[in-house]
Every structure is written in C-alpha cells, then in structure tokens.
C-alpha cells in the first residue's frame, strides 16, 4: 500500500476523534466501561483498554471492529488493512511500544502491504503512596485479581497505578516490513510459567520512527 492510499484511509477515520475526551479520569473511565458492559474494565492497565473502548465507540461506523484474525490473534479493527489501537504515556523514560503478535503482523503485511496503528499519546498521573486508586479498583472488582495474588506470593514489587491520562496527540502509524526490521521484537526466547515459549510481539521504538507516522491529531491546544 502506498503512503497516499494510507493517508486516504486516515482522512476517512480521523475526523471521528474530534469529540474524544481530553482528560481521562481513572475512576470515571472504569465506571463508564463497566456500565457499558465492556469486558476489560477490570484490567490494571485501564488506559489502553479505555482507548480501545473509545475507538470502538467512535469508529464503529467507519471500520469493522474487531478486525481480521490470524489464528488466535485478532486485530482491533479493519479498514482496507488491519488496525490496532494503543495508548502510551509521554512522561516516561521509554518510548518503545509493544504492539501485536509478530507472526500475525507479518501475515497482515504480506496480505495487505502494511498494518496500521492508531496511537493515543498523553501525560499520565500516578497513584499516591497510599494507593487509594488501586484499593478502590480492587474493591470495585470484588477483591484482588489472581494475577495480584500470585504477585504477592512471589514477593514481586507492585507498580503504582495510573490514575489519569491527559491526551496530547493521536498518531496514525504505518507498519510494514521496513519498520519490523528497524524496530525488532519483544519476548523472544521468553517462556510462560508452563515452559511453553511466548509468542514474539512487535516492538515499536517511537524514537526511530519519522515518515512512518503519516498523520497526527494535536490536542495540546484544547
């Protein structure tokens, strides 16, 4: 797919984000997902799931949601090419983003020439030292998750939860074979607890991308 063709798709869908909320409060966002019956409202990394929730809301008449499936791996949406929806904090030391399964991404690129990523970027605020947001979320879910219980058993460190996200930019990124070569993968040689190898994920390094970011919406002035 040529860059001009990719840009045409973006023009058809980008206007749908004009009404997107700028500040995402953790409690309000989670309650909104829960009330709407969105199945991922219990997830700790709620910001990424809330963006997927918003994409499904705003793009439902503009693309197929969910998207095409390769084996057990499903893309978030489909319009001319497979699309994924992700969110990323700008106030962090790393600007590498784990996207989709490497094998499925390669299959999508082989079939359609490229796959697309809609990336929400913004500044996050974290929980206080008393972890009041985390405790609120656990109570809403009905207690600690299985993942959290296992973490406690291992004595692993508990990360501070994100409590707010202020949207600054939505980028539309074209991922093709040249991007895969440039950015690499994640989880290579990693294994699950049962010993089975984990599937490799595409790892995008935003600092290495330039012309691949075909278009972006700027929300800083709002």
N, C-alpha and C positions, 0 to 999 in steps of 0.2 A: 504493500500500500504506500502510495506517495504521500509526502507531507501535506500537499494541498487537499488530498482526499481525507486525511486525518483531521485537518482543520475544518472541513465542511461538517464532519460529524460533531465536532466540538461546538460549532455555531448553533447546531440544532438543539444541543442539550444545555449549554452554559447559561442561557437566559433563565433556566428553571431555578437557578440558585440565587436569584436576586432577592428573594424573600426569606432566605435562610437566616436563622438567628445567629447573632454575632457572639454573644456570651452564653456559654453552656454551663449552667449550674448543675453540679453532680446530682444533688437530691431531686431537683425538678426534672432533670433529664431521665433519671432512672424511673421515677414515678410515671413520667409520660410514656416510657417504653412499656412499663408494667401494665398501665391502664389500657394501652393499645393492643396488648397480647403479644408483644414482640418477645420471642422466646429467649433472647440473650440478655435480658435486663439484670440478671444475677451476676453477670461477669464482672470481675475485678477491674479489668481494663475497659471501663464503660465508654470512654471517649471514642474509641474506634468503632464500637458497636453502635453508639448513638449516631455517628456519621453514616454508618450503613443504614440505620433506621431512617435518617433524613433523606438519604439518596433514594431509598425505596419509596418514600413519600413524594418527593419532588420529581422523580424520574419515571414514575410508574406508567405514564402515558407516552414516554419518549424512548424507552428501551425495554427489552424483555428482562424481567427480574424474577427469579435468579437467571443466570446466564447458562452458557453451554457447559457441559460436563464431560470430563475425560476420566474414565474410570470412576473412582470415588471422589475426585476433586472437582469442585464446582466453582465457576467464576461468579462474581456477584451480579453481573449484568451482561447483556449482549445487545449491541447495535453496530451492525456491519462487522465488528470484531468483538472478541471477549473483553470485558472490563472488570477491574477490581476497584474497590473503594477503601481507602485507608486514611488515617489521621496521624499526624506527627507533631510532637512538641518542638518548637523552635528554641526554647530556652533549655537546651541540653547539650552535652559535650559531643554526642554522636549524632550524625546526620545520615546514618545508614538505616534503611527501612527493609524489614522482612516482608516480601510480597507473597507470591503464591508458589505452589509446588513447581520445582524446576522442570520436571518432565512434562507436566501439563502445560506450562508456559511455552516450552519448546514446541509442543504439538500445536498449540494455538498459533504460534508464529509461523509454523510450517503450513498450516491450513489457510491462514488469513493474511500472512505477511507481517503482522505485528499484533500485539495486545495492548490495551490501554490501561492507564492508572489514573483515577481521579483522587487527588491527594489534598486533604484539608490540613493546613499548617497554622499553628497558633501558639500562644503562650499559655502554659498551664500553671495552676497554683496547687500546692500540695497540702495534705492533711497536717493538722497540728500535732505536737508531740503526744497529746493525749489520745490521738487517733479517733476523735469523735465521729468523723465521717465513716470510717471503717466500722466502728461499732454500730452506727445507725444502719449501715447497709447489711451487716450481719443479722441484726435484729429483724430487718425487713424480709430477709431471705429465710428466716426461721432458724438461724444458728450458723455456725461455721461450716464452710464447704468441706468436702472430702479432701480437696487439694490443700486447704488451710490446716486441717487436722494432721495430714501427712507432713506438712512443712514443720509444724510444731514438734512432731515426733522426731524429725531429723535434726531439730535444733537449728534450722536454717533461719537466716535473717529475714525479717519481714519488711518489705519496701513500704514507704509512705505512699498512700493512695492519692491519686489526683482528684481534686475536688472542684476544679473549674477549668474551663478552656475558653480562651478568647480568640476567635477566628481572625486570622490576618490575611490568609491567601488560600485559594483553591487552585491547584495546578493540574494541568492535563498533560500526562506524560506518555510518550510513545515508546514502547519497549519492543525492540527487535533483536536479531542475533548480535548485532554490534554492541548493544547495551549489555547483553549477557556476558560477552567477552570482557567488556570494560569493568563490570561490577562484581562478578563472581557469584558465589552461593553461600548458604548458611546451613549448618547441621551436617555437613559432610563428615562422615565417619562417626556421627553421633548415634547412640543407641537408646532405645526405650528401656524401661525397667525390666521388661521380659527378655531383653537381649536382642530383640529384632532391630535392625537398622532403621533410623528415622529417615523419612523422605527429605531430600535436599530442597531448600527453599531459595528462591531468587533473592539476592541481597542487593538492593539499590543504594548506591552511595551518591547522595544528592550533590556533594561537592565535586563529583566527576561529571555531572550532567549539565548540559547547556542547551544545545539545539534540540535535545530530546524533550525538553519542557516546551511544548509547542505553544501553549497559551496559559494564562493565569488570570484569575479574578482577584483584585486587590480590595480588601475590606478595611484597611487601616484608616481610611477617611470617614468611615461610618461611625 
